């Protein structure tokens, strides 16, 4: 890969990050949009670049990376919720609430027990 190709790819990334990249719906996916943008920037050499992966592999990898990023953004909120539930369980002492099994009321249980079960 030449410096021009690397610089062009970096420029596409920069435009995407700044929200300046023009996504076209007539192009099949993110890869087609990137490829077309690279062709617009450097011409024919862009058509010869290949990732050595199928389109399906690329889409699957993109989806996995998106999921990983989404999970990383959610984890702090989940941890905050867990801490709040533990605090509530410690405060709830002897509060009795109806237990449930198969969406039907069951024997009475302590709220503290229910919250600990939720936290597992």
VEXSERO-410585 format. One record per residue (C-alpha): residue number from 1; x, y, z. Coordinates in steps of 0.001 Angstrom, whole numbers, plus 500000, padded with zeros to 6 digits. Example, Ala and Ser with C-alpha at 12.3 -4.5 7.8 and 13.67 -1.06 7.14 Angstrom:
2
<lumvex><n>1</n><px>512300</px><py>495500</py><pz>507800</pz></lumvex>
<lumvex><n>2</n><px>513670</px><py>498940</py><pz>507140</pz></lumvex>
//
This chain:
120
<lumvex><n>1</n><px>500000</px><py>500000</py><pz>500000</pz></lumvex>
<lumvex><n>2</n><px>501474</px><py>503350</py><pz>499013</pz></lumvex>
<lumvex><n>3</n><px>501582</px><py>506474</py><pz>501151</pz></lumvex>
<lumvex><n>4</n><px>498900</px><py>508024</py><pz>498940</pz></lumvex>
<lumvex><n>5</n><px>496599</px><py>505053</py><pz>499541</pz></lumvex>
<lumvex><n>6</n><px>497214</px><py>505145</py><pz>503304</pz></lumvex>
<lumvex><n>7</n><px>496667</px><py>508907</py><pz>503414</pz></lumvex>
<lumvex><n>8</n><px>493438</px><py>508551</py><pz>501449</pz></lumvex>
<lumvex><n>9</n><px>492143</px><py>505831</py><pz>503748</pz></lumvex>
<lumvex><n>10</n><px>493050</px><py>508001</py><pz>506746</pz></lumvex>
<lumvex><n>11</n><px>491209</px><py>510917</py><pz>505145</pz></lumvex>
<lumvex><n>12</n><px>488080</px><py>508799</py><pz>504658</pz></lumvex>
<lumvex><n>13</n><px>488280</px><py>507746</py><pz>508316</pz></lumvex>
<lumvex><n>14</n><px>488690</px><py>511382</py><pz>509385</pz></lumvex>
<lumvex><n>15</n><px>485634</px><py>512425</py><pz>507355</pz></lumvex>
<lumvex><n>16</n><px>483561</px><py>509627</py><pz>508865</pz></lumvex>
<lumvex><n>17</n><px>484602</px><py>510581</py><pz>512413</pz></lumvex>
<lumvex><n>18</n><px>483766</px><py>514252</py><pz>511779</pz></lumvex>
<lumvex><n>19</n><px>480412</px><py>513377</py><pz>510224</pz></lumvex>
<lumvex><n>20</n><px>481513</px><py>514826</py><pz>506880</pz></lumvex>
<lumvex><n>21</n><px>481442</px><py>511576</py><pz>504917</pz></lumvex>
<lumvex><n>22</n><px>478617</px><py>511366</py><pz>502377</pz></lumvex>
<lumvex><n>23</n><px>476936</px><py>507977</py><pz>502789</pz></lumvex>
<lumvex><n>24</n><px>475036</px><py>506906</py><pz>499690</pz></lumvex>
<lumvex><n>25</n><px>472093</px><py>504544</py><pz>500018</pz></lumvex>
<lumvex><n>26</n><px>472538</px><py>503296</py><pz>496449</pz></lumvex>
<lumvex><n>27</n><px>475800</px><py>501676</py><pz>497513</pz></lumvex>
<lumvex><n>28</n><px>475258</px><py>498302</py><pz>499102</pz></lumvex>
<lumvex><n>29</n><px>477006</px><py>498831</py><pz>502424</pz></lumvex>
<lumvex><n>30</n><px>479749</px><py>500636</py><pz>504320</pz></lumvex>
<lumvex><n>31</n><px>482414</px><py>498774</py><pz>502330</pz></lumvex>
<lumvex><n>32</n><px>481010</px><py>499887</py><pz>498971</pz></lumvex>
<lumvex><n>33</n><px>480815</px><py>503475</py><pz>500244</pz></lumvex>
<lumvex><n>34</n><px>484439</px><py>503348</py><pz>501404</pz></lumvex>
<lumvex><n>35</n><px>485645</px><py>501721</py><pz>498204</pz></lumvex>
<lumvex><n>36</n><px>483849</px><py>504283</py><pz>496012</pz></lumvex>
<lumvex><n>37</n><px>485250</px><py>507155</py><pz>498085</pz></lumvex>
<lumvex><n>38</n><px>488748</px><py>505726</py><pz>497729</pz></lumvex>
<lumvex><n>39</n><px>488268</px><py>505333</py><pz>493962</pz></lumvex>
<lumvex><n>40</n><px>487155</px><py>508976</py><pz>493815</pz></lumvex>
<lumvex><n>41</n><px>490321</px><py>510004</py><pz>495663</pz></lumvex>
<lumvex><n>42</n><px>493055</px><py>507894</py><pz>494049</pz></lumvex>
<lumvex><n>43</n><px>491437</px><py>506356</py><pz>490984</pz></lumvex>
<lumvex><n>44</n><px>492195</px><py>502943</py><pz>489526</pz></lumvex>
<lumvex><n>45</n><px>494669</px><py>501711</py><pz>492210</pz></lumvex>
<lumvex><n>46</n><px>491770</px><py>501662</py><pz>494696</pz></lumvex>
<lumvex><n>47</n><px>490089</px><py>498930</py><pz>492652</pz></lumvex>
<lumvex><n>48</n><px>493138</px><py>496723</py><pz>493128</pz></lumvex>
<lumvex><n>49</n><px>493197</px><py>496896</py><pz>496919</pz></lumvex>
<lumvex><n>50</n><px>491842</px><py>493794</py><pz>498576</pz></lumvex>
<lumvex><n>51</n><px>491370</px><py>492837</py><pz>502209</pz></lumvex>
<lumvex><n>52</n><px>491737</px><py>489108</py><pz>501492</pz></lumvex>
<lumvex><n>53</n><px>488368</px><py>488603</py><pz>503167</pz></lumvex>
<lumvex><n>54</n><px>484924</px><py>488016</py><pz>501755</pz></lumvex>
<lumvex><n>55</n><px>482255</px><py>490689</py><pz>502014</pz></lumvex>
<lumvex><n>56</n><px>480389</px><py>488482</py><pz>504518</pz></lumvex>
<lumvex><n>57</n><px>483531</px><py>488201</py><pz>506664</pz></lumvex>
<lumvex><n>58</n><px>483915</px><py>491964</py><pz>506608</pz></lumvex>
<lumvex><n>59</n><px>480286</px><py>492550</py><pz>507576</pz></lumvex>
<lumvex><n>60</n><px>480497</px><py>489964</py><pz>510352</pz></lumvex>
<lumvex><n>61</n><px>483678</px><py>491572</py><pz>511684</pz></lumvex>
<lumvex><n>62</n><px>482089</px><py>495035</py><pz>511548</pz></lumvex>
<lumvex><n>63</n><px>479035</px><py>493767</py><pz>513420</pz></lumvex>
<lumvex><n>64</n><px>481180</px><py>492097</py><pz>516087</pz></lumvex>
<lumvex><n>65</n><px>483208</px><py>495295</py><pz>516556</pz></lumvex>
<lumvex><n>66</n><px>479999</px><py>497339</py><pz>516801</pz></lumvex>
<lumvex><n>67</n><px>478608</px><py>494916</py><pz>519404</pz></lumvex>
<lumvex><n>68</n><px>481836</px><py>495069</py><pz>521400</pz></lumvex>
<lumvex><n>69</n><px>481748</px><py>498870</py><pz>521402</pz></lumvex>
<lumvex><n>70</n><px>478060</px><py>498902</py><pz>522362</pz></lumvex>
<lumvex><n>71</n><px>478731</px><py>496495</py><pz>525231</pz></lumvex>
<lumvex><n>72</n><px>481628</px><py>498650</py><pz>526422</pz></lumvex>
<lumvex><n>73</n><px>479313</px><py>501678</py><pz>526488</pz></lumvex>
<lumvex><n>74</n><px>476592</px><py>499772</py><pz>528397</pz></lumvex>
<lumvex><n>75</n><px>478791</px><py>498094</py><pz>531036</pz></lumvex>
<lumvex><n>76</n><px>479212</px><py>501202</py><pz>533251</pz></lumvex>
<lumvex><n>77</n><px>475422</px><py>501618</py><pz>533414</pz></lumvex>
<lumvex><n>78</n><px>474954</px><py>497947</py><pz>534308</pz></lumvex>
<lumvex><n>79</n><px>477557</px><py>498267</py><pz>537068</pz></lumvex>
<lumvex><n>80</n><px>475777</px><py>501370</py><pz>538371</pz></lumvex>
<lumvex><n>81</n><px>472466</px><py>499451</py><pz>538398</pz></lumvex>
<lumvex><n>82</n><px>474075</px><py>496539</py><pz>540248</pz></lumvex>
<lumvex><n>83</n><px>475434</px><py>498857</py><pz>542941</pz></lumvex>
<lumvex><n>84</n><px>472014</px><py>500509</py><pz>543307</pz></lumvex>
<lumvex><n>85</n><px>470318</px><py>497096</py><pz>543662</pz></lumvex>
<lumvex><n>86</n><px>472831</px><py>495988</py><pz>546311</pz></lumvex>
<lumvex><n>87</n><px>472231</px><py>499204</py><pz>548271</pz></lumvex>
<lumvex><n>88</n><px>468472</px><py>498714</py><pz>547994</pz></lumvex>
<lumvex><n>89</n><px>468816</px><py>495085</py><pz>549124</pz></lumvex>
<lumvex><n>90</n><px>470838</px><py>496144</py><pz>552164</pz></lumvex>
<lumvex><n>91</n><px>468267</px><py>498832</py><pz>553065</pz></lumvex>
<lumvex><n>92</n><px>465201</px><py>496663</py><pz>552492</pz></lumvex>
<lumvex><n>93</n><px>465761</px><py>494508</py><pz>555566</pz></lumvex>
<lumvex><n>94</n><px>462617</px><py>492521</py><pz>556293</pz></lumvex>
<lumvex><n>95</n><px>460305</px><py>493805</py><pz>553547</pz></lumvex>
<lumvex><n>96</n><px>458165</px><py>490926</py><pz>552289</pz></lumvex>
<lumvex><n>97</n><px>457034</px><py>490816</py><pz>548657</pz></lumvex>
<lumvex><n>98</n><px>455231</px><py>488165</py><pz>546622</pz></lumvex>
<lumvex><n>99</n><px>457527</px><py>485683</py><pz>544946</pz></lumvex>
<lumvex><n>100</n><px>456778</px><py>484599</py><pz>541400</pz></lumvex>
<lumvex><n>101</n><px>457147</px><py>481378</py><pz>539497</pz></lumvex>
<lumvex><n>102</n><px>456199</px><py>481017</py><pz>535833</pz></lumvex>
<lumvex><n>103</n><px>454672</px><py>484535</py><pz>535970</pz></lumvex>
<lumvex><n>104</n><px>452293</px><py>483477</py><pz>538754</pz></lumvex>
<lumvex><n>105</n><px>452413</px><py>484543</py><pz>542358</pz></lumvex>
<lumvex><n>106</n><px>454120</px><py>482096</py><pz>544684</pz></lumvex>
<lumvex><n>107</n><px>455118</px><py>482133</py><pz>548337</pz></lumvex>
<lumvex><n>108</n><px>456095</px><py>485411</py><pz>550025</pz></lumvex>
<lumvex><n>109</n><px>459816</px><py>486183</py><pz>549971</pz></lumvex>
<lumvex><n>110</n><px>462084</px><py>488906</py><pz>551257</pz></lumvex>
<lumvex><n>111</n><px>462757</px><py>491746</py><pz>548826</pz></lumvex>
<lumvex><n>112</n><px>466414</px><py>491373</py><pz>549741</pz></lumvex>
<lumvex><n>113</n><px>466394</px><py>487765</py><pz>548446</pz></lumvex>
<lumvex><n>114</n><px>464672</px><py>488787</py><pz>545206</pz></lumvex>
<lumvex><n>115</n><px>467227</px><py>491543</py><pz>544561</pz></lumvex>
<lumvex><n>116</n><px>470145</px><py>489177</py><pz>545218</pz></lumvex>
<lumvex><n>117</n><px>468660</px><py>486681</py><pz>542737</pz></lumvex>
<lumvex><n>118</n><px>468376</px><py>489445</py><pz>540122</pz></lumvex>
<lumvex><n>119</n><px>472048</px><py>490311</py><pz>540644</pz></lumvex>
<lumvex><n>120</n><px>473267</px><py>486780</py><pz>539867</pz></lumvex>
//
